[in-house]
């Protein structure tokens, strides 16, 4: 199919700081870091505290390195509610059960640059400087 891009875009590139799309049936929103970063590492954000770590990551944490930015990938879990104009993930909320885990796995594959979104674009097409292997 190839990378078609959204209406108003040239290919899959974007001048916006974020975009909304679907990947393998899961709705997601991607926030691109500021252009100062030499490399950008994809980070999947799980809303609802599925981790004991601090969300969001603050710039004072040791794990941040100078010259490295984040590409945040936020997913819409099955059964979640969001504004009517946004894409949503089909299915019922199974309280972090099998369907939610499948959605997380699909978004992790998108963040690892292994699958295309609904427009035939990979994350690396939309986020220049992406370093998914970091």
C-alpha positions in Angstrom: 0.0 0.0 0.0 2.7 2.5 0.9 2.7 5.5 3.1 -0.2 7.6 2.1 -0.3 10.1 4.9 -3.3 11.9 6.3 -5.3 14.5 4.5 -3.2 17.7 4.3 0.1 15.9 4.9 2.8 15.2 2.4 3.5 11.5 2.7 3.7 10.4 6.3 5.8 13.4 7.5 4.2 15.8 9.9 5.1 19.3 11.1 2.8 19.0 14.1 4.0 18.1 17.6 1.5 15.2 17.7 -0.8 13.0 15.6 -3.6 10.6 16.1 -3.9 7.3 14.2 -4.7 3.6 14.5 -2.2 0.7 14.3 -3.5 -2.8 14.0 -6.9 -1.8 15.3 -5.7 0.2 18.3 -6.2 4.0 18.5 -3.1 5.9 19.6 -1.8 9.4 19.9 1.9 10.2 19.3 3.7 13.2 20.8 6.9 14.1 19.0 9.7 15.7 21.1 11.2 19.0 20.4 13.6 19.1 17.5 16.7 19.7 19.6 17.0 16.0 20.3 19.6 14.2 18.1 17.9 10.9 18.7 14.4 10.1 19.8 13.5 7.0 21.7 9.9 5.6 21.5 8.1 5.4 24.9 4.7 3.7 25.3 2.6 5.5 27.9 0.1 3.3 29.9 -2.5 5.4 31.5 -3.9 4.3 34.8 -0.7 3.5 36.6 0.3 0.0 35.3 3.8 0.7 36.7 5.3 1.6 40.0 7.5 4.2 38.3 6.8 7.9 38.1 4.6 9.2 35.3 5.4 11.5 33.6 9.2 11.3 33.6 10.7 14.5 34.8 13.8 16.0 33.3 15.7 15.6 36.6 15.7 11.8 36.5 19.0 10.2 35.8 17.7 8.0 33.0 17.4 11.1 30.7 20.5 11.7 28.6 21.4 15.0 26.9 20.7 15.0 23.2 18.1 12.2 23.5 14.4 13.0 23.2 11.2 10.9 23.6 8.5 10.0 21.1 5.5 9.3 23.4 3.0 6.8 22.2 -0.3 6.9 24.2 -2.8 4.2 23.5 -6.6 4.1 23.9 -7.4 0.8 25.7 -10.5 -1.1 24.5 -13.7 0.3 26.1 -12.1 3.7 27.0 -14.1 6.8 26.4 -12.7 9.8 24.5 -14.0 12.8 22.6 -16.2 11.8 19.7 -13.9 13.2 17.1 -11.0 11.0 18.2 -10.5 7.4 17.0 -11.1 4.8 19.6 -10.2 1.2 20.1 -13.1 -1.2 19.6 -14.0 -3.7 22.3 -15.0 -3.8 26.0 -13.0 -2.8 29.0 -11.8 -6.1 30.4 -10.0 -4.5 33.4 -6.5 -5.0 32.1 -7.3 -8.5 30.9 -6.5 -10.3 27.7 -7.9 -7.7 25.3 -6.1 -4.8 27.0 -2.9 -6.8 26.9 -3.3 -7.5 23.2 -3.8 -3.7 22.6 -0.6 -2.9 24.5 1.3 -5.6 22.5 0.1 -4.1 19.2 1.2 -0.6 20.3 4.5 -1.9 21.4 5.1 -3.3 17.9 4.1 0.1 16.4 6.6 1.9 18.8 9.3 -0.7 17.8 8.7 0.3 14.2 7.5 -3.1 13.2 4.0 -2.4 11.9 2.3 0.4 9.9 -0.5 2.6 11.1 -3.8 2.9 9.2 -2.2 5.1 6.5 0.6 2.7 5.8 3.2 4.7 7.8 5.7 3.4 10.3 6.6 5.5 13.3 10.0 6.2 11.8 8.2 7.7 8.7 6.6 10.3 11.0 9.4 10.8 13.6 12.7 11.7 11.9 15.6 10.7 14.1 13.7 7.8 15.7 16.0 5.2 17.3 13.6 2.3 18.2 16.5 0.0 19.0 17.8 2.2 21.8 
